[in-house]
Amino acid sequence: MHASLFPSSAASNSAIKPWPLTNEFFDSSRLARIRARHHFVQLKLAFMRASADVEGELGVLLQRRVRLAERAEDLWRLRGVLLGALPPGCEGSAMHHRALQCPAAMTPPR
């Protein structure tokens, strides 16, 4: 083989430009996905705790729907029904209202 077609590795390594999608990009992208997933799990746990305090058939239905939720939007759609179904005057109800009404709980961290 001709030497000009295959230069020595030392010379060729210095001329190679790194691919624009470096490990830093993949690491930050992966970290963002992990953070988003963690946030969703925390949100889902808050909804699960609140739905556990709802009694009767509606409570069973809400618990099932919360367990089946795969996205934050699925939980958001249940929010109004869940908050309306919580027993009034209970200390736990007030705590659930605060947890589910917090705007920060509905937006992923940056």
C-alpha positions in Angstrom: 0.0 0.0 0.0 1.1 3.5 -0.7 2.4 5.5 2.3 0.6 8.7 1.2 -2.8 7.0 1.3 -2.2 5.8 4.9 -0.2 8.3 6.8 1.3 7.4 10.2 -1.1 7.4 13.1 0.7 10.3 14.9 0.3 12.6 11.9 -3.3 11.5 11.1 -4.5 11.9 14.8 -3.5 15.5 14.9 -5.4 16.3 11.7 -8.7 14.6 12.8 -11.3 17.0 14.0 -13.6 15.7 16.8 -17.1 14.9 15.9 -19.4 17.7 17.0 -21.6 15.3 19.1 -19.0 14.7 21.8 -19.4 12.7 25.1 -20.4 16.0 26.8 -23.4 16.3 24.5 -24.5 12.7 25.3 -23.8 13.1 29.0 -25.8 16.3 29.3 -28.7 14.7 27.2 -28.7 11.6 29.4 -28.6 13.7 32.5 -31.5 15.7 31.3 -33.5 12.6 30.7 -32.6 11.2 34.1 -33.7 14.5 35.7 -37.0 14.5 33.8 -37.7 11.0 34.8 -36.9 11.6 38.4 -39.2 14.7 38.4 -42.0 12.6 36.8 -41.6 9.9 39.4 -41.8 12.5 42.3 -44.9 14.0 40.7 -46.5 10.6 40.3 -45.8 9.7 43.9 -47.6 12.9 45.0 -50.6 11.9 42.9 -50.5 8.4 44.3 -50.5 9.6 47.9 -53.4 12.0 47.1 -55.5 9.4 45.3 -55.0 6.9 48.2 -57.0 9.3 50.4 -60.0 9.3 48.1 -62.6 6.7 49.3 -65.0 4.5 47.3 -65.1 3.5 43.7 -63.8 6.9 42.6 -60.7 6.4 44.8 -60.0 3.0 43.2 -60.5 4.5 39.7 -58.2 7.4 40.4 -55.5 5.2 41.9 -55.6 3.0 38.8 -55.5 5.9 36.4 -52.5 7.4 38.3 -50.7 4.1 38.2 -51.3 3.9 34.4 -50.1 7.5 33.8 -46.9 7.5 31.6 -46.5 11.3 31.2 -47.0 14.4 33.3 -49.8 15.4 31.0 -51.7 12.3 32.0 -51.5 13.3 35.6 -52.4 16.9 34.9 -55.7 15.7 33.3 -56.6 13.9 36.6 -55.6 16.8 38.8 -59.0 18.6 38.9 -61.0 15.4 39.6 -58.5 14.3 42.2 -58.5 17.6 44.0 -62.3 17.8 44.0 -62.6 14.2 45.3 -60.3 14.7 48.3 -62.3 14.8 51.6 -62.8 18.4 52.8 -61.3 19.6 56.1 -58.8 16.8 56.4 -55.2 17.8 57.2 -53.9 15.4 54.5 -56.3 17.1 51.9 -54.8 20.5 52.5 -51.3 19.0 52.1 -52.3 17.3 48.8 -53.9 20.5 47.6 -50.6 22.4 48.2 -48.5 19.6 46.6 -50.7 19.4 43.5 -51.2 23.1 43.0 -47.5 24.1 43.0 -46.6 25.3 39.5 -43.0 24.0 40.0 -44.4 20.5 40.4 -45.8 20.7 36.8 -42.7 21.9 35.1 -39.5 19.9 34.6 -36.3 21.3 36.1 -33.8 23.0 33.7 
